[in-house]
């Protein structure tokens, strides 16, 4: 999935609790309230980063991606 990201400085990391977080062009992705945006799967995180890359910015909404 990372091949879809134009800027390879984007990264996905796994937390000890099993959730994932992403860095888009080296920036953490945060919700409006200041909490880090978390994802259920590595694929959901990479999909979100690809959407940010296509938009040329971090997409700002409060929905937690990869959660029902």
PDB file of N, CA, C and O in Angstrom:
ATOM      1  N   UNK A   1       0.819  -1.194   0.000  1.00  0.00           N
ATOM      2  CA  UNK A   1       0.000   0.000   0.000  1.00  0.00           C
ATOM      3  C   UNK A   1       0.861   1.255   0.000  1.00  0.00           C
ATOM      4  O   UNK A   1       0.453   2.276  -0.555  1.00  0.00           O
ATOM      5  N   UNK A   2       2.028   1.203   0.603  1.00  0.00           N
ATOM      6  CA  UNK A   2       2.844   2.406   0.691  1.00  0.00           C
ATOM      7  C   UNK A   2       3.312   2.894  -0.679  1.00  0.00           C
ATOM      8  O   UNK A   2       3.722   4.047  -0.806  1.00  0.00           O
ATOM      9  N   UNK A   3       3.262   2.051  -1.698  1.00  0.00           N
ATOM     10  CA  UNK A   3       3.642   2.472  -3.041  1.00  0.00           C
ATOM     11  C   UNK A   3       2.692   3.524  -3.596  1.00  0.00           C
ATOM     12  O   UNK A   3       3.058   4.265  -4.508  1.00  0.00           O
ATOM     13  N   UNK A   4       1.463   3.600  -3.054  1.00  0.00           N
ATOM     14  CA  UNK A   4       0.486   4.588  -3.496  1.00  0.00           C
ATOM     15  C   UNK A   4       0.777   5.975  -2.942  1.00  0.00           C
ATOM     16  O   UNK A   4       0.218   6.961  -3.424  1.00  0.00           O
ATOM     17  N   UNK A   5       1.639   6.067  -1.943  1.00  0.00           N
ATOM     18  CA  UNK A   5       1.951   7.340  -1.309  1.00  0.00           C
ATOM     19  C   UNK A   5       3.060   8.021  -2.107  1.00  0.00           C
ATOM     20  O   UNK A   5       4.134   7.453  -2.302  1.00  0.00           O
ATOM     21  N   UNK A   6       2.791   9.238  -2.564  1.00  0.00           N
ATOM     22  CA  UNK A   6       3.786   9.956  -3.356  1.00  0.00           C
ATOM     23  C   UNK A   6       4.999  10.347  -2.520  1.00  0.00           C
ATOM     24  O   UNK A   6       6.130  10.274  -2.999  1.00  0.00           O
ATOM     25  N   UNK A   7       4.779  10.754  -1.294  1.00  0.00           N
ATOM     26  CA  UNK A   7       5.861  11.194  -0.436  1.00  0.00           C
ATOM     27  C   UNK A   7       6.189  10.062   0.531  1.00  0.00           C
ATOM     28  O   UNK A   7       5.400   9.756   1.426  1.00  0.00           O
ATOM     29  N   UNK A   8       7.325   9.455   0.356  1.00  0.00           N
ATOM     30  CA  UNK A   8       7.664   8.276   1.143  1.00  0.00           C
ATOM     31  C   UNK A   8       8.032   8.601   2.587  1.00  0.00           C
ATOM     32  O   UNK A   8       8.352   7.691   3.352  1.00  0.00           O
ATOM     33  N   UNK A   9       7.996   9.885   2.986  1.00  0.00           N
ATOM     34  CA  UNK A   9       8.226  10.192   4.396  1.00  0.00           C
ATOM     35  C   UNK A   9       6.980   9.899   5.216  1.00  0.00           C
ATOM     36  O   UNK A   9       7.019  10.000   6.443  1.00  0.00           O
ATOM     37  N   UNK A  10       5.876   9.540   4.573  1.00  0.00           N
ATOM     38  CA  UNK A  10       4.675   9.125   5.293  1.00  0.00           C
ATOM     39  C   UNK A  10       4.930   7.740   5.876  1.00  0.00           C
ATOM     40  O   UNK A  10       5.559   6.892   5.242  1.00  0.00           O
ATOM     41  N   UNK A  11       4.435   7.524   7.088  1.00  0.00           N
ATOM     42  CA  UNK A  11       4.696   6.274   7.794  1.00  0.00           C
ATOM     43  C   UNK A  11       3.467   5.832   8.566  1.00  0.00           C
ATOM     44  O   UNK A  11       2.606   6.643   8.907  1.00  0.00           O
ATOM     45  N   UNK A  12       3.395   4.535   8.837  1.00  0.00           N
ATOM     46  CA  UNK A  12       2.367   3.973   9.701  1.00  0.00           C
ATOM     47  C   UNK A  12       3.080   3.171  10.783  1.00  0.00           C
ATOM     48  O   UNK A  12       3.992   2.395  10.502  1.00  0.00           O
ATOM     49  N   UNK A  13       2.645   3.375  12.029  1.00  0.00           N
ATOM     50  CA  UNK A  13       3.243   2.677  13.166  1.00  0.00           C
ATOM     51  C   UNK A  13       2.155   2.011  13.992  1.00  0.00           C
ATOM     52  O   UNK A  13       1.018   2.481  14.054  1.00  0.00           O
ATOM     53  N   UNK A  14       2.526   0.918  14.619  1.00  0.00           N
ATOM     54  CA  UNK A  14       1.587   0.180  15.469  1.00  0.00           C
ATOM     55  C   UNK A  14       1.831   0.537  16.930  1.00  0.00           C
ATOM     56  O   UNK A  14       2.972   0.574  17.390  1.00  0.00           O
ATOM     57  N   UNK A  15       0.748   0.798  17.650  1.00  0.00           N
ATOM     58  CA  UNK A  15       0.818   1.037  19.087  1.00  0.00           C
ATOM     59  C   UNK A  15       0.801  -0.293  19.829  1.00  0.00           C
ATOM     60  O   UNK A  15       0.387  -1.309  19.272  1.00  0.00           O
ATOM     61  N   UNK A  16       1.240  -0.293  21.062  1.00  0.00           N
ATOM     62  CA  UNK A  16       1.252  -1.516  21.869  1.00  0.00           C
ATOM     63  C   UNK A  16      -0.154  -2.091  22.024  1.00  0.00           C
ATOM     64  O   UNK A  16      -0.317  -3.305  22.147  1.00  0.00           O
ATOM     65  N   UNK A  17      -1.172  -1.227  22.018  1.00  0.00           N
ATOM     66  CA  UNK A  17      -2.563  -1.672  22.160  1.00  0.00           C
ATOM     67  C   UNK A  17      -3.095  -2.330  20.889  1.00  0.00           C
ATOM     68  O   UNK A  17      -4.204  -2.864  20.893  1.00  0.00           O
ATOM     69  N   UNK A  18      -2.322  -2.299  19.799  1.00  0.00           N
ATOM     70  CA  UNK A  18      -2.731  -2.959  18.565  1.00  0.00           C
ATOM     71  C   UNK A  18      -3.306  -2.031  17.519  1.00  0.00           C
ATOM     72  O   UNK A  18      -3.509  -2.445  16.377  1.00  0.00           O
ATOM     73  N   UNK A  19      -3.575  -0.784  17.877  1.00  0.00           N
ATOM     74  CA  UNK A  19      -4.076   0.181  16.901  1.00  0.00           C
ATOM     75  C   UNK A  19      -2.889   0.789  16.145  1.00  0.00           C
ATOM     76  O   UNK A  19      -1.731   0.598  16.517  1.00  0.00           O
ATOM     77  N   UNK A  20      -3.204   1.515  15.088  1.00  0.00           N
ATOM     78  CA  UNK A  20      -2.165   2.117  14.258  1.00  0.00           C
ATOM     79  C   UNK A  20      -2.360   3.624  14.186  1.00  0.00           C
ATOM     80  O   UNK A  20      -3.477   4.128  14.299  1.00  0.00           O
ATOM     81  N   UNK A  21      -1.258   4.330  13.998  1.00  0.00           N
ATOM     82  CA  UNK A  21      -1.326   5.770  13.734  1.00  0.00           C
ATOM     83  C   UNK A  21      -0.433   6.069  12.548  1.00  0.00           C
ATOM     84  O   UNK A  21       0.494   5.319  12.244  1.00  0.00           O
ATOM     85  N   UNK A  22      -0.723   7.170  11.886  1.00  0.00           N
ATOM     86  CA  UNK A  22       0.034   7.524  10.697  1.00  0.00           C
ATOM     87  C   UNK A  22       0.721   8.868  10.834  1.00  0.00           C
ATOM     88  O   UNK A  22       0.280   9.750  11.571  1.00  0.00           O
ATOM     89  N   UNK A  23       1.808   8.994  10.106  1.00  0.00           N
ATOM     90  CA  UNK A  23       2.498  10.267   9.952  1.00  0.00           C
ATOM     91  C   UNK A  23       2.430  10.632   8.475  1.00  0.00           C
ATOM     92  O   UNK A  23       2.885   9.866   7.625  1.00  0.00           O
ATOM     93  N   UNK A  24       1.874  11.780   8.166  1.00  0.00           N
ATOM     94  CA  UNK A  24       1.790  12.226   6.786  1.00  0.00           C
ATOM     95  C   UNK A  24       2.857  13.285   6.561  1.00  0.00           C
ATOM     96  O   UNK A  24       2.814  14.357   7.164  1.00  0.00           O
ATOM     97  N   UNK A  25       3.813  12.982   5.692  1.00  0.00           N
ATOM     98  CA  UNK A  25       4.944  13.872   5.424  1.00  0.00           C
ATOM     99  C   UNK A  25       5.620  14.304   6.721  1.00  0.00           C
ATOM    100  O   UNK A  25       6.041  15.450   6.873  1.00  0.00           O
ATOM    101  N   UNK A  26       5.711  13.355   7.650  1.00  0.00           N
ATOM    102  CA  UNK A  26       6.373  13.602   8.919  1.00  0.00           C
ATOM    103  C   UNK A  26       5.507  14.255   9.983  1.00  0.00           C
ATOM    104  O   UNK A  26       5.972  14.460  11.104  1.00  0.00           O
ATOM    105  N   UNK A  27       4.258  14.588   9.665  1.00  0.00           N
ATOM    106  CA  UNK A  27       3.348  15.227  10.614  1.00  0.00           C
ATOM    107  C   UNK A  27       2.433  14.192  11.242  1.00  0.00           C
ATOM    108  O   UNK A  27       1.907  13.317  10.555  1.00  0.00           O
ATOM    109  N   UNK A  28       2.244  14.295  12.550  1.00  0.00           N
ATOM    110  CA  UNK A  28       1.236  13.478  13.214  1.00  0.00           C
ATOM    111  C   UNK A  28      -0.144  13.927  12.762  1.00  0.00           C
ATOM    112  O   UNK A  28      -0.337  15.086  12.397  1.00  0.00           O
ATOM    113  N   UNK A  29      -1.089  13.023  12.785  1.00  0.00           N
ATOM    114  CA  UNK A  29      -2.455  13.338  12.373  1.00  0.00           C
ATOM    115  C   UNK A  29      -3.323  13.327  13.626  1.00  0.00           C
ATOM    116  O   UNK A  29      -3.437  12.310  14.311  1.00  0.00           O
ATOM    117  N   UNK A  30      -3.927  14.468  13.910  1.00  0.00           N
ATOM    118  CA  UNK A  30      -4.683  14.637  15.147  1.00  0.00           C
ATOM    119  C   UNK A  30      -6.131  15.000  14.868  1.00  0.00           C
ATOM    120  O   UNK A  30      -6.445  15.634  13.860  1.00  0.00           O
ATOM    121  N   UNK A  31      -7.003  14.590  15.771  1.00  0.00           N
ATOM    122  CA  UNK A  31      -8.404  14.980  15.728  1.00  0.00           C
ATOM    123  C   UNK A  31      -8.533  16.393  16.278  1.00  0.00           C
ATOM    124  O   UNK A  31      -7.597  16.905  16.891  1.00  0.00           O
ATOM    125  N   UNK A  32      -9.668  17.020  16.069  1.00  0.00           N
ATOM    126  CA  UNK A  32      -9.896  18.389  16.509  1.00  0.00           C
ATOM    127  C   UNK A  32      -9.623  18.567  17.998  1.00  0.00           C
ATOM    128  O   UNK A  32      -9.080  19.600  18.390  1.00  0.00           O
ATOM    129  N   UNK A  33      -9.973  17.612  18.830  1.00  0.00           N
ATOM    130  CA  UNK A  33      -9.774  17.707  20.272  1.00  0.00           C
ATOM    131  C   UNK A  33      -8.337  17.508  20.721  1.00  0.00           C
ATOM    132  O   UNK A  33      -8.047  17.597  21.914  1.00  0.00           O
ATOM    133  N   UNK A  34      -7.434  17.240  19.790  1.00  0.00           N
ATOM    134  CA  UNK A  34      -6.029  17.076  20.130  1.00  0.00           C
ATOM    135  C   UNK A  34      -5.568  15.638  20.293  1.00  0.00           C
ATOM    136  O   UNK A  34      -4.381  15.391  20.503  1.00  0.00           O
ATOM    137  N   UNK A  35      -6.495  14.678  20.200  1.00  0.00           N
ATOM    138  CA  UNK A  35      -6.096  13.266  20.276  1.00  0.00           C
ATOM    139  C   UNK A  35      -5.559  12.805  18.931  1.00  0.00           C
ATOM    140  O   UNK A  35      -5.993  13.278  17.880  1.00  0.00           O
ATOM    141  N   UNK A  36      -4.613  11.878  18.976  1.00  0.00           N
ATOM    142  CA  UNK A  36      -4.057  11.339  17.742  1.00  0.00           C
ATOM    143  C   UNK A  36      -5.114  10.479  17.050  1.00  0.00           C
ATOM    144  O   UNK A  36      -5.823   9.712  17.702  1.00  0.00           O
ATOM    145  N   UNK A  37      -5.214  10.610  15.734  1.00  0.00           N
ATOM    146  CA  UNK A  37      -6.142   9.785  14.958  1.00  0.00           C
ATOM    147  C   UNK A  37      -5.598   8.367  14.919  1.00  0.00           C
ATOM    148  O   UNK A  37      -4.441   8.145  14.563  1.00  0.00           O
ATOM    149  N   UNK A  38      -6.440   7.409  15.289  1.00  0.00           N
ATOM    150  CA  UNK A  38      -6.043   6.005  15.321  1.00  0.00           C
ATOM    151  C   UNK A  38      -6.827   5.215  14.279  1.00  0.00           C
ATOM    152  O   UNK A  38      -7.929   5.596  13.884  1.00  0.00           O
ATOM    153  N   UNK A  39      -6.236   4.109  13.847  1.00  0.00           N
ATOM    154  CA  UNK A  39      -6.831   3.259  12.824  1.00  0.00           C
ATOM    155  C   UNK A  39      -6.830   1.826  13.315  1.00  0.00           C
ATOM    156  O   UNK A  39      -5.927   1.416  14.044  1.00  0.00           O
ATOM    157  N   UNK A  40      -7.837   1.061  12.920  1.00  0.00           N
ATOM    158  CA  UNK A  40      -7.954  -0.356  13.278  1.00  0.00           C
ATOM    159  C   UNK A  40      -6.908  -1.210  12.588  1.00  0.00           C
ATOM    160  O   UNK A  40      -6.385  -2.155  13.179  1.00  0.00           O
ATOM    161  N   UNK A  41      -6.600  -0.882  11.340  1.00  0.00           N
ATOM    162  CA  UNK A  41      -5.679  -1.706  10.551  1.00  0.00           C
ATOM    163  C   UNK A  41      -4.619  -0.837   9.891  1.00  0.00           C
ATOM    164  O   UNK A  41      -4.799   0.366   9.698  1.00  0.00           O
ATOM    165  N   UNK A  42      -3.521  -1.478   9.556  1.00  0.00           N
ATOM    166  CA  UNK A  42      -2.449  -0.787   8.836  1.00  0.00           C
ATOM    167  C   UNK A  42      -2.971  -0.301   7.470  1.00  0.00           C
ATOM    168  O   UNK A  42      -2.631   0.791   7.015  1.00  0.00           O
ATOM    169  N   UNK A  43      -3.801  -1.137   6.830  1.00  0.00           N
ATOM    170  CA  UNK A  43      -4.354  -0.774   5.519  1.00  0.00           C
ATOM    171  C   UNK A  43      -5.222   0.477   5.612  1.00  0.00           C
ATOM    172  O   UNK A  43      -5.152   1.338   4.735  1.00  0.00           O
ATOM    173  N   UNK A  44      -6.043   0.594   6.667  1.00  0.00           N
ATOM    174  CA  UNK A  44      -6.883   1.781   6.840  1.00  0.00           C
ATOM    175  C   UNK A  44      -6.027   3.033   7.003  1.00  0.00           C
ATOM    176  O   UNK A  44      -6.366   4.094   6.479  1.00  0.00           O
ATOM    177  N   UNK A  45      -4.926   2.910   7.724  1.00  0.00           N
ATOM    178  CA  UNK A  45      -4.025   4.051   7.911  1.00  0.00           C
ATOM    179  C   UNK A  45      -3.388   4.456   6.583  1.00  0.00           C
ATOM    180  O   UNK A  45      -3.341   5.643   6.259  1.00  0.00           O
ATOM    181  N   UNK A  46      -2.900   3.486   5.813  1.00  0.00           N
ATOM    182  CA  UNK A  46      -2.284   3.798   4.521  1.00  0.00           C
ATOM    183  C   UNK A  46      -3.301   4.375   3.538  1.00  0.00           C
ATOM    184  O   UNK A  46      -2.970   5.259   2.748  1.00  0.00           O
ATOM    185  N   UNK A  47      -4.532   3.879   3.586  1.00  0.00           N
ATOM    186  CA  UNK A  47      -5.589   4.422   2.721  1.00  0.00           C
ATOM    187  C   UNK A  47      -5.838   5.883   3.053  1.00  0.00           C
ATOM    188  O   UNK A  47      -5.970   6.712   2.152  1.00  0.00           O
ATOM    189  N   UNK A  48      -5.903   6.206   4.343  1.00  0.00           N
ATOM    190  CA  UNK A  48      -6.097   7.590   4.762  1.00  0.00           C
ATOM    191  C   UNK A  48      -4.920   8.460   4.302  1.00  0.00           C
ATOM    192  O   UNK A  48      -5.127   9.566   3.804  1.00  0.00           O
ATOM    193  N   UNK A  49      -3.690   7.965   4.467  1.00  0.00           N
ATOM    194  CA  UNK A  49      -2.515   8.737   4.038  1.00  0.00           C
ATOM    195  C   UNK A  49      -2.525   8.965   2.525  1.00  0.00           C
ATOM    196  O   UNK A  49      -2.119  10.028   2.056  1.00  0.00           O
ATOM    197  N   UNK A  50      -2.987   7.976   1.765  1.00  0.00           N
ATOM    198  CA  UNK A  50      -3.093   8.139   0.309  1.00  0.00           C
ATOM    199  C   UNK A  50      -4.109   9.229  -0.031  1.00  0.00           C
ATOM    200  O   UNK A  50      -3.891  10.016  -0.952  1.00  0.00           O
ATOM    201  N   UNK A  51      -5.231   9.277   0.719  1.00  0.00           N
ATOM    202  CA  UNK A  51      -6.236  10.326   0.502  1.00  0.00           C
ATOM    203  C   UNK A  51      -5.654  11.702   0.824  1.00  0.00           C
ATOM    204  O   UNK A  51      -5.914  12.670   0.110  1.00  0.00           O
ATOM    205  N   UNK A  52      -4.875  11.788   1.887  1.00  0.00           N
ATOM    206  CA  UNK A  52      -4.217  13.057   2.237  1.00  0.00           C
ATOM    207  C   UNK A  52      -3.244  13.466   1.136  1.00  0.00           C
ATOM    208  O   UNK A  52      -3.177  14.635   0.756  1.00  0.00           O
ATOM    209  N   UNK A  53      -2.495  12.496   0.631  1.00  0.00           N
ATOM    210  CA  UNK A  53      -1.530  12.785  -0.426  1.00  0.00           C
ATOM    211  C   UNK A  53      -2.235  13.290  -1.681  1.00  0.00           C
ATOM    212  O   UNK A  53      -1.767  14.232  -2.321  1.00  0.00           O
ATOM    213  N   UNK A  54      -3.353  12.670  -2.032  1.00  0.00           N
ATOM    214  CA  UNK A  54      -4.120  13.091  -3.210  1.00  0.00           C
ATOM    215  C   UNK A  54      -4.670  14.503  -3.026  1.00  0.00           C
ATOM    216  O   UNK A  54      -4.749  15.273  -3.983  1.00  0.00           O
ATOM    217  N   UNK A  55      -5.052  14.839  -1.784  1.00  0.00           N
ATOM    218  CA  UNK A  55      -5.599  16.173  -1.498  1.00  0.00           C
ATOM    219  C   UNK A  55      -4.490  17.213  -1.309  1.00  0.00           C
ATOM    220  O   UNK A  55      -4.740  18.416  -1.378  1.00  0.00           O
ATOM    221  N   UNK A  56      -3.262  16.736  -1.069  1.00  0.00           N
ATOM    222  CA  UNK A  56      -2.152  17.652  -0.837  1.00  0.00           C
ATOM    223  C   UNK A  56      -2.183  18.282   0.543  1.00  0.00           C
ATOM    224  O   UNK A  56      -1.537  19.303   0.780  1.00  0.00           O
ATOM    225  N   UNK A  57      -2.932  17.676   1.454  1.00  0.00           N
ATOM    226  CA  UNK A  57      -3.045  18.200   2.826  1.00  0.00           C
ATOM    227  C   UNK A  57      -3.600  17.098   3.721  1.00  0.00           C
ATOM    228  O   UNK A  57      -4.112  16.090   3.234  1.00  0.00           O
ATOM    229  N   UNK A  58      -3.494  17.299   5.032  1.00  0.00           N
ATOM    230  CA  UNK A  58      -4.122  16.367   5.965  1.00  0.00           C
ATOM    231  C   UNK A  58      -5.618  16.627   5.927  1.00  0.00           C
ATOM    232  O   UNK A  58      -6.063  17.760   6.112  1.00  0.00           O
ATOM    233  N   UNK A  59      -6.380  15.593   5.691  1.00  0.00           N
ATOM    234  CA  UNK A  59      -7.837  15.710   5.653  1.00  0.00           C
ATOM    235  C   UNK A  59      -8.317  15.866   7.092  1.00  0.00           C
ATOM    236  O   UNK A  59      -8.040  15.026   7.948  1.00  0.00           O
ATOM    237  N   UNK A  60      -9.026  16.932   7.338  1.00  0.00           N
ATOM    238  CA  UNK A  60      -9.480  17.229   8.702  1.00  0.00           C
ATOM    239  C   UNK A  60     -10.948  16.895   8.872  1.00  0.00           C
ATOM    240  O   UNK A  60     -11.814  17.633   8.402  1.00  0.00           O
ATOM    241  N   UNK A  61     -11.230  15.804   9.531  1.00  0.00           N
ATOM    242  CA  UNK A  61     -12.579  15.500  10.009  1.00  0.00           C
ATOM    243  C   UNK A  61     -12.408  14.656  11.251  1.00  0.00           C
ATOM    244  O   UNK A  61     -11.323  14.129  11.497  1.00  0.00           O
ATOM    245  N   UNK A  62     -13.449  14.520  12.029  1.00  0.00           N
ATOM    246  CA  UNK A  62     -13.316  13.842  13.318  1.00  0.00           C
ATOM    247  C   UNK A  62     -13.616  12.352  13.281  1.00  0.00           C
ATOM    248  O   UNK A  62     -13.529  11.688  14.313  1.00  0.00           O
ATOM    249  N   UNK A  63     -13.964  11.814  12.127  1.00  0.00           N
ATOM    250  CA  UNK A  63     -14.280  10.378  12.057  1.00  0.00           C
ATOM    251  C   UNK A  63     -12.996   9.563  12.248  1.00  0.00           C
ATOM    252  O   UNK A  63     -11.963   9.870  11.652  1.00  0.00           O
ATOM    253  N   UNK A  64     -13.069   8.548  13.066  1.00  0.00           N
ATOM    254  CA  UNK A  64     -11.927   7.648  13.230  1.00  0.00           C
ATOM    255  C   UNK A  64     -11.976   6.622  12.117  1.00  0.00           C
ATOM    256  O   UNK A  64     -12.930   5.850  12.026  1.00  0.00           O
ATOM    257  N   UNK A  65     -10.980   6.603  11.285  1.00  0.00           N
ATOM    258  CA  UNK A  65     -10.968   5.726  10.129  1.00  0.00           C
ATOM    259  C   UNK A  65     -10.690   4.284  10.557  1.00  0.00           C
ATOM    260  O   UNK A  65      -9.899   4.028  11.465  1.00  0.00           O
ATOM    261  N   UNK A  66     -11.353   3.364   9.889  1.00  0.00           N
ATOM    262  CA  UNK A  66     -11.114   1.953  10.144  1.00  0.00           C
ATOM    263  C   UNK A  66     -11.929   1.424  11.322  1.00  0.00           C
ATOM    264  O   UNK A  66     -11.709   0.300  11.772  1.00  0.00           O
ATOM    265  N   UNK A  67     -12.859   2.219  11.820  1.00  0.00           N
ATOM    266  CA  UNK A  67     -13.715   1.798  12.921  1.00  0.00           C
ATOM    267  C   UNK A  67     -15.144   1.753  12.434  1.00  0.00           C
ATOM    268  O   UNK A  67     -15.552   2.552  11.591  1.00  0.00           O
ATOM    269  N   UNK A  68     -15.899   0.819  12.967  1.00  0.00           N
ATOM    270  CA  UNK A  68     -17.317   0.695  12.587  1.00  0.00           C
ATOM    271  C   UNK A  68     -18.123   1.796  13.231  1.00  0.00           C
ATOM    272  O   UNK A  68     -19.336   1.868  13.036  1.00  0.00           O
TER     273      UNK A  68
END
